[in-house]
């Protein structure tokens, strides 16, 4: 039981990490560097 849970959590963690990185790349593609920051202030 524990091994199955650990395996599932590891697969889930890798998948979520890959999805987060891919989402960030997709969201920031074509955005100017001055608008890509966390505390960006739109003019």
MDAnalysis code that builds the backbone (N, CA, C; Angstrom):
import MDAnalysis as mda
import numpy as np

u = mda.Universe.empty(129, n_residues=43, atom_resindex=np.repeat(np.arange(43), 3), trajectory=True)
u.add_TopologyAttr("name", ["N", "CA", "C"] * 43)
u.add_TopologyAttr("resid", np.arange(1, 44))
u.add_TopologyAttr("resname", ["UNK", "UNK", "UNK", "UNK", "UNK", "UNK", "UNK", "UNK", "UNK", "UNK", "UNK", "UNK", "UNK", "UNK", "UNK", "UNK", "UNK", "UNK", "UNK", "UNK", "UNK", "UNK", "UNK", "UNK", "UNK", "UNK", "UNK", "UNK", "UNK", "UNK", "UNK", "UNK", "UNK", "UNK", "UNK", "UNK", "UNK", "UNK", "UNK", "UNK", "UNK", "UNK", "UNK"])
u.atoms.positions = np.array([
    [0.819, -1.198, 0.000],
    [0.000, 0.000, 0.000],
    [0.861, 1.259, 0.000],
    [1.854, 1.291, 0.876],
    [2.710, 2.468, 0.974],
    [3.514, 2.687, -0.303],
    [4.000, 1.596, -0.916],
    [4.791, 1.730, -2.140],
    [3.935, 2.265, -3.282],
    [2.681, 1.806, -3.366],
    [1.786, 2.287, -4.417],
    [1.494, 3.774, -4.225],
    [1.297, 4.189, -2.988],
    [1.036, 5.595, -2.704],
    [2.247, 6.445, -3.039],
    [3.420, 5.992, -2.643],
    [4.647, 6.729, -2.934],
    [4.874, 6.845, -4.437],
    [4.656, 5.767, -5.162],
    [4.822, 5.788, -6.610],
    [3.866, 6.790, -7.248],
    [2.626, 6.769, -6.828],
    [1.638, 7.708, -7.362],
    [1.994, 9.150, -7.057],
    [2.438, 9.412, -5.844],
    [2.811, 10.776, -5.473],
    [4.035, 11.262, -6.243],
    [4.993, 10.370, -6.476],
    [6.167, 10.757, -7.256],
    [5.796, 11.084, -8.696],
    [4.958, 10.267, -9.290],
    [4.511, 10.522, -10.662],
    [3.712, 11.822, -10.722],
    [2.830, 12.019, -9.748],
    [2.039, 13.241, -9.688],
    [2.937, 14.470, -9.532],
    [3.943, 14.382, -8.672],
    [4.850, 15.509, -8.450],
    [5.631, 15.881, -9.694],
    [6.131, 14.883, -10.394],
    [6.876, 15.150, -11.638],
    [5.944, 15.768, -12.682],
    [4.742, 15.240, -12.789],
    [3.779, 15.775, -13.756],
    [3.380, 17.205, -13.448],
    [3.136, 17.505, -12.181],
    [2.766, 18.874, -11.805],
    [3.926, 19.838, -12.030],
    [5.145, 19.397, -11.748],
    [6.310, 20.247, -12.003],
    [6.454, 20.559, -13.480],
    [6.286, 19.553, -14.321],
    [6.389, 19.763, -15.767],
    [5.262, 20.662, -16.263],
    [4.066, 20.490, -15.733],
    [2.927, 21.315, -16.151],
    [3.128, 22.768, -15.731],
    [3.669, 22.988, -14.549],
    [3.906, 24.350, -14.075],
    [4.919, 25.061, -14.954],
    [6.010, 24.390, -15.270],
    [7.044, 24.989, -16.121],
    [6.486, 25.279, -17.509],
    [5.764, 24.325, -18.083],
    [5.180, 24.527, -19.407],
    [4.172, 25.679, -19.394],
    [3.394, 25.783, -18.329],
    [2.430, 26.877, -18.215],
    [3.099, 28.235, -18.112],
    [4.183, 28.310, -17.371],
    [4.914, 29.563, -17.257],
    [5.530, 29.981, -18.587],
    [6.079, 29.024, -19.295],
    [6.659, 29.321, -20.609],
    [5.572, 29.813, -21.561],
    [4.432, 29.143, -21.573],
    [3.336, 29.545, -22.455],
    [2.786, 30.916, -22.078],
    [2.695, 31.198, -20.786],
    [2.130, 32.468, -20.338],
    [3.057, 33.645, -20.618],
    [4.350, 33.410, -20.592],
    [5.295, 34.518, -20.738],
    [5.901, 34.635, -22.134],
    [5.513, 33.773, -23.043],
    [6.035, 33.856, -24.404],
    [5.498, 35.116, -25.067],
    [6.402, 35.923, -25.569],
    [6.019, 37.152, -26.256],
    [5.755, 38.335, -25.342],
    [6.005, 38.195, -24.042],
    [5.799, 39.288, -23.095],
    [7.111, 40.030, -22.922],
    [7.053, 41.338, -22.971],
    [8.260, 42.147, -22.790],
    [8.835, 41.916, -21.396],
    [10.155, 42.036, -21.280],
    [10.816, 41.776, -19.998],
    [10.300, 42.695, -18.898],
    [9.990, 43.930, -19.236],
    [9.509, 44.874, -18.215],
    [8.110, 44.517, -17.707],
    [7.365, 43.686, -18.440],
    [6.032, 43.282, -18.017],
    [5.987, 41.856, -17.480],
    [7.119, 41.196, -17.405],
    [7.144, 39.794, -17.013],
    [7.371, 39.581, -15.516],
    [7.618, 40.612, -14.756],
    [7.911, 40.456, -13.336],
    [6.665, 40.229, -12.496],
    [6.868, 39.747, -11.286],
    [5.768, 39.472, -10.374],
    [5.098, 40.753, -9.921],
    [5.885, 41.784, -9.670],
    [5.348, 43.046, -9.174],
    [5.268, 44.069, -10.299],
    [4.939, 43.618, -11.471],
    [4.846, 44.482, -12.641],
    [3.726, 45.500, -12.456],
    [3.964, 46.709, -12.871],
    [2.936, 47.742, -12.836],
    [2.657, 48.178, -14.261],
    [1.459, 47.901, -14.723],
    [1.104, 48.247, -16.095],
    [0.952, 49.750, -16.204],
    [1.504, 50.331, -17.250],
    [1.415, 51.811, -17.400],
    [0.011, 52.285, -17.702],
])
